[in-house]
Amino acid sequence: MDTENLIAHARARFDHATAKRTLREKYQGKLTFAYRGGMWRAGPELHSTIFTCGRIGEVVLLDLYENPVKIDTKELLGLSQERFNEQMNAWLIEYEELNKNR
């Protein structure tokens, strides 16, 4: 390989890594949502925290900013799962498109 090909290959890999990082940041932001005055990030961590509560009607949990918020476990879990599934599917579509263009 000549130097020009090596440089082009390195740039393409760097651009791809940057695009992946940007895509991750974009969807991390979209996983965040408001509920009962608190900010929450949909994902496995929140889901397991809610499951640990034993699905008892209302409980107090700390939101992203460590503020105590009284939540309805069933309602918050439903919102979180819906948000998580929507955004992960959209992220996958964009990620696959990114890999095709690579």
C-alpha positions in Angstrom: 0.0 0.0 0.0 1.2 3.4 -0.7 1.1 6.3 1.7 -2.0 7.9 0.1 -4.0 4.7 0.5 -2.9 4.4 4.2 -3.9 8.0 4.9 -7.3 7.5 3.2 -7.9 4.3 5.1 -7.0 5.9 8.4 -9.3 8.9 7.7 -12.2 6.6 6.9 -11.7 4.7 10.1 -11.4 7.9 12.1 -14.5 9.3 10.5 -16.5 6.1 11.1 -15.4 6.1 14.8 -16.5 9.8 15.1 -19.8 9.1 13.5 -20.4 6.1 15.8 -19.6 8.3 18.9 -21.9 11.1 17.6 -24.7 8.6 17.0 -24.3 7.2 20.5 -24.5 10.7 22.1 -27.5 11.5 20.0 -29.5 8.5 21.2 -28.3 8.8 24.8 -30.0 12.2 24.9 -33.1 10.8 23.4 -33.4 8.1 26.1 -33.8 10.9 28.7 -37.4 11.9 29.6 -39.3 13.7 32.3 -41.8 12.0 34.6 -43.5 13.5 37.7 -41.0 16.3 38.1 -37.9 14.1 37.7 -35.6 13.3 34.8 -35.1 9.6 33.9 -32.9 7.7 31.4 -34.7 4.7 29.9 -32.6 1.6 29.9 -31.7 -1.6 31.7 -30.5 0.2 34.8 -33.8 2.0 35.4 -35.8 -1.2 34.5 -33.9 -3.3 37.0 -34.3 -0.6 39.7 -38.0 -0.6 39.2 -38.2 -4.5 39.2 -36.2 -4.5 42.4 -39.0 -2.4 44.0 -41.2 -5.4 43.5 -43.7 -3.4 41.4 -45.4 -2.0 44.5 -47.7 0.9 43.3 -45.9 4.0 44.5 -42.3 4.2 45.7 -39.7 6.9 46.0 -36.7 6.7 43.6 -33.8 9.1 42.9 -33.9 10.6 39.4 -30.8 11.4 37.2 -30.0 14.4 39.3 -30.4 12.5 42.6 -33.7 14.1 43.5 -36.2 11.9 45.4 -39.4 11.5 43.3 -42.5 9.6 44.2 -43.3 7.4 41.2 -45.9 4.8 40.1 -43.7 1.8 39.2 -46.0 0.4 36.6 -46.4 3.7 34.9 -42.7 4.6 34.9 -41.7 1.1 33.7 -44.2 1.3 30.8 -43.0 4.8 29.7 -39.3 3.7 30.1 -39.7 0.5 28.1 -41.6 2.3 25.3 -39.0 5.0 25.1 -36.1 2.5 25.2 -37.5 0.3 22.5 -38.3 3.2 20.2 -34.9 4.8 20.5 -32.9 1.5 20.3 -34.7 0.5 17.1 -34.1 4.0 15.6 -30.5 3.8 16.7 -30.0 0.4 15.1 -31.4 1.6 11.8 -29.0 4.6 11.7 -26.1 2.4 12.8 -26.8 -0.1 10.0 -27.0 2.7 7.5 -23.7 4.1 8.8 -22.0 0.7 8.3 -23.4 0.4 4.8 -21.9 3.8 3.9 -18.6 2.8 5.3 
